[in-house]
Amino acid sequence: QVPLVESGGGLVQAGGSLRLSCAASGRTISSNAMAWFRQAPGKERQFLAGITSRGNTNYADFVKGRFTISRDNPESTVYLQMNSLNVEDTAVYYCAASPTYSGPIRFLYNYWGQGTQVTVSS
């Protein structure tokens, strides 16, 4: 098991920024690939960004230039820096872990956090 806990969500005005954190409790995630997804009400969970254990990153086209994924392996934490937020970014944000996969296919991730709510007001 890889217990993942997201934090850093909240209410922000359009144009603002947030940094989300995903921490692994009780074990290291330094060898895992990690990713961030989000799910808005009534919509499918969608891939945002992934990062390999070595730090190679990939992004969904619609977040390129606005969101940045990073990781701190000694701290077993993965981050998602989100800039220029707009109301369409309102969703529950989830982190996920897999042995090696860091792409957009949800079922290839073994572990998920409980999510953190991000609300962007106009």
C-alpha positions in Angstrom: 0.0 0.0 0.0 1.0 3.6 -0.7 -1.1 5.9 1.4 -1.2 9.2 -0.4 -2.5 12.5 1.2 -3.1 15.6 -0.9 -3.2 19.1 0.6 -3.0 22.7 -0.5 -6.4 23.0 -2.1 -8.8 25.9 -1.3 -10.5 28.9 -2.7 -8.6 31.2 -5.0 -9.6 34.0 -7.3 -9.3 33.7 -11.1 -5.7 34.5 -12.1 -4.3 33.3 -8.8 -2.0 30.4 -8.0 -2.0 27.4 -5.7 0.5 24.7 -4.9 -0.8 21.3 -4.2 1.2 18.7 -2.3 0.9 14.9 -2.2 2.7 13.2 0.6 3.2 9.5 1.1 2.6 8.4 4.7 4.8 5.8 6.2 6.8 4.8 3.1 8.9 6.3 0.4 7.7 7.0 -3.1 11.1 7.8 -4.5 10.9 4.8 -6.9 7.3 5.4 -8.0 6.1 7.3 -10.9 3.5 9.9 -9.8 0.8 11.9 -11.4 -1.9 14.5 -10.8 -5.5 14.1 -12.0 -8.6 16.2 -11.4 -12.4 15.6 -11.5 -15.0 18.2 -11.9 -18.7 17.5 -11.0 -20.3 15.4 -13.6 -17.1 14.9 -15.6 -14.5 12.2 -16.0 -11.3 12.2 -14.1 -8.7 13.8 -16.3 -4.9 13.6 -16.4 -3.0 16.7 -15.7 0.7 15.9 -15.3 3.0 13.0 -14.6 6.6 12.6 -13.4 8.9 9.6 -13.4 11.1 8.6 -10.5 13.9 10.3 -12.3 12.0 13.5 -12.7 11.0 13.3 -16.4 7.7 15.1 -16.8 4.7 15.1 -19.2 1.6 17.3 -19.3 -1.8 17.4 -20.7 -1.8 20.0 -23.5 -4.4 22.2 -21.7 -2.2 22.7 -18.7 1.2 23.2 -20.4 2.7 26.6 -19.4 0.4 26.9 -16.4 0.9 23.9 -14.2 4.3 22.4 -13.1 4.7 19.0 -11.5 7.8 18.4 -9.3 8.9 16.0 -6.7 11.1 15.9 -3.6 12.1 12.3 -3.1 13.8 12.7 0.3 10.5 14.2 1.5 8.4 11.6 -0.4 6.3 14.5 -1.7 5.1 15.5 -5.1 3.9 19.0 -6.0 1.6 20.6 -8.5 2.2 24.3 -9.0 -0.8 25.9 -10.6 -0.7 29.4 -12.0 -3.2 31.5 -14.0 -6.1 29.6 -12.6 -9.6 30.1 -14.1 -13.0 28.9 -13.0 -12.8 25.9 -15.3 -10.0 24.6 -13.1 -12.5 24.1 -10.3 -12.4 20.4 -9.4 -11.2 17.8 -6.9 -7.5 17.2 -7.5 -6.0 13.7 -6.9 -2.5 12.4 -6.9 -1.7 8.8 -8.0 1.2 6.5 -7.9 2.3 3.6 -10.1 5.5 1.5 -10.3 6.7 3.1 -13.5 3.9 4.6 -15.6 3.4 8.4 -15.6 0.9 8.9 -18.5 -2.8 9.6 -18.8 -4.3 6.1 -18.4 -6.0 6.0 -15.1 -6.2 2.3 -14.5 -2.4 1.9 -14.7 -2.1 3.7 -11.4 -2.2 1.5 -8.3 -2.7 4.0 -5.6 -4.8 7.2 -5.2 -5.2 9.9 -2.6 -8.5 11.1 -1.3 -8.4 14.3 -3.2 -8.3 18.0 -2.4 -10.8 20.5 -3.5 -9.8 23.5 -5.6 -12.4 26.2 -6.2 -11.6 29.2 -8.5 -13.9 32.1 -8.2 -14.5 34.7 -10.9 
